[in-house]
Amino acid sequence: MKLFSFWRSLATYRVRIALNLKGLAPEVIEVNLIKGHQRDPKFKAVNPMMAIPALVEADGPVLFESLAIIEYLDETHPNPPLLPKEPKARAQVRGLSQIVACDSHPLIVPRVREYLAHEFKIDEAGVMKWAQHWHRAALNGLEEHLSTEKETGTYCEGEQITIADICVASQVAGAGFFKVDLAPYPTVARIAATCAKNDAFARAHPLKQPGAPAAV
Ligand SMILES: N[C@@H](CCC(=O)N[C@@H](CS)C(=O)NCC(=O)O)C(=O)O
């Protein structure tokens, strides 16, 4: 199994957590997003969207999109399960996960920030404001759900670590990158802090990966 990864990638962080929870340790192939290596023709042949993560096993095909990869890992390595059994609980977990991975994260990835800067001449402060805005939009939604819904427990869905917790962890790591204060989001922060104590989350953290700086 090979994982195309980069320390800073929040989507790959999600997959790294799932791999660790499942006890899987693929070979890691770096795609340096700061140097633009995601746009190299060699990597474009791996993932035409020029984005990581991508995961490939010997017999292929290449798997892409963090949530699809995580569900694949969950289906092929069922222990520990990352989705609850009950259909409504599964939908809730997927909904919380998609707030992060589908509503917020795609708006703040390098290609979008670079397009704002190059095509619309938005300066660094403006791009930062954009990223913070979409980051907070997701945090507001997550906090509203998690602080009011009876299903919330130690984790997003009761006492079981699910894909929603993986996504919350990535949102909180992103908040650090984009200097978003977590004080208005105490439930999100509490769940992320609990997850951070789990070795599978801790080892997967962006700042623990090869090439990462000590802090951002
Ligand atoms: N929706 C995708 C997002 C993939 C994605 O955009 N990954 C980022 C890193 S977190 C990337 O590789 N970006 C490259 C770019 O924007 O140029 C997922 O969840 O896997």
The ligand as an SDF file (V2000), in Angstrom:
LIG
                    3D

 20 19  0  0  0  0  0  0  0  0999 V2000
  -11.7250   16.7150   -1.2800 N   0  0  0  0  0  0  0  0  0  0  0  0
  -10.3790   16.1780   -1.3110 C   0  0  0  0  0  0  0  0  0  0  0  0
   -9.4080   17.3130   -1.1500 C   0  0  0  0  0  0  0  0  0  0  0  0
   -8.0700   16.9820   -1.6840 C   0  0  0  0  0  0  0  0  0  0  0  0
   -7.1980   18.2380   -1.6740 C   0  0  0  0  0  0  0  0  0  0  0  0
   -7.5880   19.2800   -2.1870 O   0  0  0  0  0  0  0  0  0  0  0  0
   -6.0240   18.0830   -1.0680 N   0  0  0  0  0  0  0  0  0  0  0  0
   -5.1560   19.1910   -0.9660 C   0  0  0  0  0  0  0  0  0  0  0  0
   -4.2430   19.0710    0.2340 C   0  0  0  0  0  0  0  0  0  0  0  0
   -5.1670   19.0130    1.7300 S   0  0  0  0  0  0  0  0  0  0  0  0
   -4.2650   19.2630   -2.1850 C   0  0  0  0  0  0  0  0  0  0  0  0
   -3.6220   18.2970   -2.5390 O   0  0  0  0  0  0  0  0  0  0  0  0
   -4.2320   20.4300   -2.8220 N   0  0  0  0  0  0  0  0  0  0  0  0
   -3.4250   20.6760   -3.9440 C   0  0  0  0  0  0  0  0  0  0  0  0
   -3.7410   22.0200   -4.5260 C   0  0  0  0  0  0  0  0  0  0  0  0
   -4.6880   22.6660   -4.0450 O   0  0  0  0  0  0  0  0  0  0  0  0
   -3.0320   22.4370   -5.4470 O   0  0  0  0  0  0  0  0  0  0  0  0
  -10.1830   15.1550   -0.1890 C   0  0  0  0  0  0  0  0  0  0  0  0
  -10.8690   15.2370    0.8320 O   0  0  0  0  0  0  0  0  0  0  0  0
   -9.3520   14.2740   -0.3640 O   0  0  0  0  0  0  0  0  0  0  0  0
  1  2  1  0
  2  3  1  0
  2 18  1  0
  3  4  1  0
  4  5  1  0
  5  6  2  0
  5  7  1  0
  7  8  1  0
  8  9  1  0
  8 11  1  0
  9 10  1  0
 11 12  2  0
 11 13  1  0
 13 14  1  0
 14 15  1  0
 15 16  2  0
 15 17  1  0
 18 19  2  0
 18 20  1  0
M  END
$$$$
